[in-house]
Amino acid sequence: MQARWHPDSGDVGLTPEEAALKERSAARLAERLDAGPPWPADCPVPMLPVAQLYLRDIPLLRPPGQADLLQILWCPYDHEPDYKPSTALFWRSATAVVDILAAPPEPYEVNYRGYVPEPCVLAPEAITEYPVSLDLSPEIRLMVEDRSRWQAAGVEVDSAYGDCPRDFYDCELADAPGWKVGGWPPWGRTDPYRRHCAVCDVQMVPLLTIASFEWDGGEGRSWAPCEDQAAAYAAHYAGQDPSQPTAVEVGSTDNMQLYVCPASPEHPHTDLIQ
């Protein structure tokens, strides 16, 4: 798996205004986590909203019945046996949501600050991606690794990949990074293995990838949206990392994938860290 980009030198060259903005952003997050007196040990911990998806924006969602809204929440604590946040899915009808909380309840403490999403607006965009090389058949994988085939197709493989066109395929064409609905799984921490529904044993499909970063710091920055390209290649930034607008971080800067049963979205979902 490609290393994630953490610009340790991000403060170099900041103007006083940019430095102040970055400091205020960090203080705002600290306030969200530290405000208020500690709760009793036996007090329930509210789940945090992670994503709210509308069918009108993402037609490939397959909700049950008349539902047209999916709300995803998680508990900001590591849960055994895999020590990751516990997730919950709620399919609803948008017209039935009438009492909207101006400020959802927040926990008085969390295992990790990366489990507290920073509110932001999603801008869904349909893209084309391909399965990572680990998901290809042995025959197709050999074809992807053959540099002469790329040359015959008139594709100029970036010299940064040297004699490893398979890396070019994985980084630039396969498995788009970032938050996404559906798509191909980002294998790498483990080899591919299929998930099956605990109720009907049907092979489950990816529903949502909750990503630590929207793009990688290396060649993977080419996946950054056109309007974010300048920020992706900037030497420094002020405030929130442009590649991490949600401030969410799972695992070791990994991804949490949610899987659902294609036969019935009401069957229990499952998740996987990759």
GICOR-V780538 format. One record per backbone hydrogen bond with DSSP energy under -1.0 kcal/mol. CO is the residue of the C=O (numbers start at 0). NH is the residue of the N-H. E is the energy in kcal/mol with one decimal. If there is no record, write none. Layout:
BEGIN
co: (CO	CO)
nh: (NH	NH)
e: (E	E)
END
This chain:
BEGIN
co: (5	6	8	10	14	15	16	17	18	19	20	21	22	23	24	25	26	27	28	29	30	39	47	50	52	53	57	63	67	68	69	70	71	71	72	73	75	78	78	83	85	87	89	91	91	92	93	95	97	111	112	113	129	131	132	136	137	138	139	140	145	146	147	148	149	150	157	158	160	163	163	164	165	166	167	168	168	179	184	189	194	196	201	204	206	207	208	209	217	218	219	220	224	225	227	228	240	242	243	245	249	250	253	254	255	256	257	257	258	259	263	269	271)
nh: (7	9	11	13	18	19	20	21	22	23	24	25	26	27	28	29	30	31	32	33	34	42	73	71	69	57	60	66	54	91	52	89	49	50	87	47	110	82	83	78	74	72	70	67	68	95	96	97	99	114	115	248	174	134	135	140	141	142	143	144	149	150	151	152	154	153	160	161	163	166	167	168	169	170	171	172	173	208	186	187	203	200	196	259	181	257	179	255	220	221	222	223	227	228	231	232	243	213	246	117	253	252	211	273	209	271	206	207	269	204	266	258	256)
e: (-1.9	-2.0	-1.7	-1.7	-2.8	-2.1	-2.1	-2.4	-2.1	-2.4	-2.0	-1.9	-2.2	-2.3	-1.7	-2.1	-2.2	-1.5	-1.3	-2.4	-1.8	-1.8	-2.0	-2.9	-2.9	-1.9	-1.9	-2.0	-2.6	-3.1	-2.9	-2.3	-3.4	-1.6	-2.5	-3.1	-2.1	-1.6	-1.1	-2.0	-2.3	-2.4	-2.6	-2.0	-1.8	-1.5	-1.2	-1.1	-1.1	-2.1	-1.9	-1.8	-2.6	-2.1	-1.4	-2.6	-1.8	-1.5	-2.2	-1.7	-1.1	-2.0	-2.4	-1.6	-2.7	-1.3	-1.9	-1.6	-2.4	-1.2	-1.2	-2.4	-2.5	-2.7	-2.5	-1.8	-2.2	-2.8	-1.5	-1.4	-3.3	-1.5	-2.9	-2.4	-1.5	-3.0	-1.2	-2.5	-1.6	-1.9	-1.8	-1.9	-1.9	-1.1	-2.4	-1.8	-2.2	-3.5	-1.2	-3.7	-3.2	-1.2	-1.2	-2.7	-3.4	-1.9	-3.7	-1.2	-2.0	-2.5	-1.8	-3.3	-3.3)
END
